[in-house]
Each structure stands twice: as structure tokens, then as C-alpha cells.
Amino acid sequence: MSDNEVNLRTIGCFCNNRNSSIVDALLGDAYEEDESGVIAYYLVKNDKGDILFFFSLKCGLLYDEFIEGEKLRNLHKFYNYLFKKINNDEIDEEEKSVIRSLLEKTRTKKGIKKKDVAKILHKSQETITIEKMFDDGVKNVGKTFPGIEIVHFCANDANRDKWNKYGFDQKLGVVVFGYFIVPIVQKVMKHVGCEYLFLFAADLTEDEELVTYYKANMNFRDKVEHGAAMPLYDFACKFMYQETKGLAAAKDEFFNSFNRDKSAV
């Protein structure tokens, strides 16, 4: 967005009847945030330079709660327990393998999942819990998952008719997702780890129309498997995500059947 100062003038015509707060974000701090690298904003235009859509991306992080379910008393006690247990000749090789995996994940700072800890503790006769042993402002989690957040994803209702004139049998947002966002994520994945793509759907409708849209058209899901830090702005939103490993295949499938009317003949 900030690559061209003309964008500062052209975004003034942007509007969206569903969510005016997203438009406020575009007209407010978007140019400065893009220029400073805090959030990357993208404007999707037609061949005449009319803005049809805008979206923004930033790096993010998902995580597994470490202490959900069983409460662990003390981190030091827990790892002493693991070292003691792995040297116990009475446990089988399968259990030792799980313990070795836990210790190695801790050593390499890859994190530990809840289910891995449960495999060890369910047979334990000791009462082990973990207290919060870190400084204020640091959250103790089990395993983290690198990702990219779609911060904004919004069509320009002022120019929606210009998209409709193309006569494509596809929704504008779905095309933007497959043609622009997925390739950006793929490019990022060549340089840094990125396991998930996620968003907070701003949907206050009773039938969750927007959530259904993301599920049906872009393969997002809202099943809570991992945690996410939700900013105040998104408190009224629903957290949704998908694995990045399936994006390429889904994109190819979408564009291979892009002209649905013709493919049905």
C-alpha cells in the first residue's frame, strides 16, 4: 500500500456496509503501519486502478496450553521426575521413548504438548503441578505454532458492480484469497517457518454468515485445538484457522475448476 502515495487519495472512496470499523482501519493508520512494517496492507485493483478489495497480513503465533486439565505443581520437580523415570528399568521401551521425546523437545525449545505430558502423568503416583515460574508478562505455554494472521479482509462495496461486470462465477473474496494471499504465504514459507494461517472473523450475525463463508469457501475451521492471543479489537470475533500445508493443493483445485459453468458441461 505505501509503495505509492496515490493510494492515500484513492482509499477515500472505500466503503463496506457490513463492517465500517474495518474501513476506519484502512482510512486511519493503514498507510503508516504498512510503511513502518507493522502490518502489511494490500490493495486489489482492476485494470482501471479502482480498488476492489483490501487485505492485510502480519506474523502471529498459536499455542497449546501447558497446564490445561491436570495442574502441574512445579516445573523443576516434573523434569527431575522425568530423568528419574527414564532410568527406571521397570518401565517399558515405549514409555521411555515418550520421555526421551519430551526431554529432547524441551532441550531444543520445541515445546511440549498437553497430550505428551498426559502420557507420562497418567501412570504417576506422585502429585505434580507446575506453578507460574516466569516473570510477569510471559505466558507459560506448552508448544508454539508459527503462523500468519489475516488481519483485514474486506471488499469495497463502492466498486462491487465493477467486479460483477467481469461475469466470473466466483466470489471476489475467494479469488483474492487464492490468487493473492495464498501465494504470499507460500513465498513466506520458503524463508521462515509458518504452520498456520488464521484470522478473527468479525461476525455478529445469529447464523454466523461470515464464519460459514470462511468455512465453505476457504477451508477455515473454528474448532478450538490451539490457543491464540486475541487483541481487544477482536473480542467480538471468532477465531478460525487452517494448516498452511494444504493451501497449495486447495489453490490448484480452485483455479483448475474456476469456470464452474464450463466444467459442468
Disulfide bonds with the S-S distance in Angstrom:
none
